[in-house]
């Protein structure tokens, strides 16, 4: 797997590599897929999706961040299959997405409504704040699209007095769902949505 380089800064941290690895597995993008991202920021997820999906549409409401996405795509020799849109979702969302990623929580309920209306097969939302994770879990559940909620945390080792200590990153809550109409029982499992209790 190619390493994604992010030489350009968007004054907002990119989705961490370990989180992107889990996201990539959950999205399971293929060459026939149209991937849509809400909130491209540094372009970290955009770049990795561009390697897997046939088409990518990335929305970003801040012009500076959209330009950062463009520059980081170019730094990775990617972008031919990527359309960047300066828009605030749900405006600008295409109606033919196979997979959708929400990298932030702004307007997420309207975005989920759009995903339901257009039958998006794979939906993933990353959340870093507990209260938003609970509200978003309810929003997924209320729309009948919740398949799983995963909470994970990454710690990075560093040298301390000749040994190894760890700095912990903030926890990430990853909500996974589908609006394609395929039946699923995952949302009913006891541990599937404990983030909102």
Secondary structure, DSSP 8 states (H G I E B T S, - for coil): -------S--SS----HHHHHHHHHHH---TT-EEEEE--TTSHHHHHHHHH-SEEEEEESSHHHHHHHHHHHHHTT--TTEEEEE--TTTT--S--SEEEE-S-TTHHHHHHHHHHHT-SEEEEEE-SHHHHHHHHHHHHHTT-EEEEEEE--EEEEEETTEEEEEE---EEEEEE--S-----GGGSTTTTGGG-
